């Protein structure tokens, strides 16, 4: 079994980066990094297969 806390380490790294950007870059840089981090997280989930993207076809009844 894999007991390594991967998500905790990723969360710690992301929080550290946000803290550094917030301290030195200001609010705008903080928000940009936050939004891009969330977008990257969801793109990673989609690529791993963790999220099923709905088909774009119209449903016929």
N, C-alpha and C positions, 0 to 999 in steps of 0.2 A: 504494500500500500504506500501511496505517496502522502507523507505526512507534512511535507513542506508547505508553509502557509503562503502560497503564491499571491493570492489576492490581497493579503495583508501587506506584503512587500510592495506590490504595485500601488496600493493606496498610500503607503508611506512615501514612496518616491514621488507620486503625483502631488501629494500635500506639501512635500518639501519644495518641489519646483514652484508651486503656486505661492508658497510663502516667500521664496526668494524674489519671484517676479513682483509680488505685491510690495515687498520692501524697497526694491530698487527701481521698479518700472512704473509704479503708480497704478491707479484704478483701471485705466483703459487697458494697459498691458495685462493686468490681472484678469480682466474679463475676457480678453481675446484668448489667453492661454486656457482659461476655464472652458470656454465654448469649444475651442479646437480639441481639447482633451476629451470632452464628452463625445464629440463627433467621432474622433478616432476610436474611442472605446466601442461605440455602436458599430462602426465599420468592422472592427476586429471581431465582434460577436457575430455579425452577419457572415463574415468570411469563414469563421470556425463552424458555422452551422447552428449556432445557439439561438438564432432568431430566424424564423421562417418569413421571408418577404412575401406578401400576398401577390397573386398574379394580377396583372393590370387589365385582364380581359373582363368585359362586362358579363355578369352572370345572367344566363337565360333561364327563364322559368316556364 
